[in-house]
């Protein structure tokens, strides 16, 4: 699991636990409050009925010496036939703000004398769990009693004779958990909605916080990727007080490390290149001298071998030019300024590369300038640079295509444009194509474009490139046509 996902899950889980705990506390508080309120309302209703029964009993005449049994019989007869009392029971049970569904006046023998439900009169009054015991129970028991139960709960108010342990009557109020649940649910749903919204908001904030918290790590990761790709970071240490001061310090040290790595890499490659180039150049000189000696010895005896010697000599010169390119890239260069025709130079390059183009099924096309002109520059450097561009264009089109080269005089500059209809280059490659020894070819040296750019710099010119995947590549050499313009 990714670090971002772990942090997000941890944050959301923590918030979910907190929200759930708060919701449970609120639910318990809400349940207890409603139970407390219902117990109070039941007691009030029972006390009111008790008071009315006392008034009815006080209005009856009792002779001195009446037995206790006769007194109880008179009380039962008075209550059982009181229509006003029955009406009051119905009214109390019908109060919409309460959850009372039934009120009974129970006699001493456990039978219903008077009820808000007339059909219950004369039947046995079965005992129920008291509402007060539910109120005083634990949170889970209270919640279960309201949410899951369908059995009514009761509150009883006794009414008896002084000095008698057992009451003559009991006023039984039955409370429905279903009605209690209906009264609690609106508040509960509102609380649940607020909790759910809070959980979503917390998840969003957790995602944002995780993103901000991991941003420095991503920056360091990008810096390491940049170093691994061989590109400089180009960072500077941020001043104290910055929100990412510690991260900036790490990036700064990575930048210094990258510079040292690149410097060491350039030094090592440069030393290796110079060593190899020198080791190759000496045998090349010997081969070139022996070829000239061989040419003079067989010129008269075997004239038909002259062409083969020329071919070998040309290849030796080409290899010598490559070696000199390696050496020139790592040491100061002196320009051999001469006047020449850039159109004729471009035509020479085209003819030189034509065999390679034919083998790759690539057509070469040259567009001449509107008006012929000459330039003052180092012909060897310009020719080698143009050879690099045409060769790269040919190699870019493995399935055939066309390479167009044009020469033009623009605002005092000589512009030589080489364009192809190959696959083009992505932005990441464009950023590095002029770096020494950078190449995307399996057999490339990575010095061709670097040498071409250096040649343009020495001529106070520039090389530009336009390319995109699938859109081909266009490279332009531009340098002053006259030496004094430089």
Secondary structure, DSSP 8 states (H G I E B T S, - for coil): --HHHHHHHHHHHHHHHHHHHHHHHHHHHHHHHHHHHHHHHHHHHHHHHHHHHHHHHHHS---TT--HHHHHHHHHHHHHT-HHHHHHHHHHHT-TTS-EEEEEEE-TTSBEEEESSGGGTTSB-----BHHHHHTS-HHHHHHHHHT--S-EEEEEEE--TT-SS-SEEEEEEE-HHHHHHHHHHHHHHHHHHHHHHHHHHHHHHHHHHHHHHHHHHHHHHHHHHHHTT---------TT-TTHHHHHHHHHHHHHHHHHHHHHHHHHHHHHHHHHHHHHHHHHHHHHHHHHHHHHHTTT-GGGHHHHHHHHHHHHHHHHHHHHHHHHTS-----EEEEEHHHHHHHHHHHHHHHHHHTTEEEEEE--SS--EEEEEHHHHHHHHHHHHHHHHHH-TT-EEEEEEEEEETTEEEEEEEE-S----HHHHTTTTSTT--SSSS--S-HHHHHHHHHHHTT-EEEEEE-TTS-EEEEEEEESSGGG-
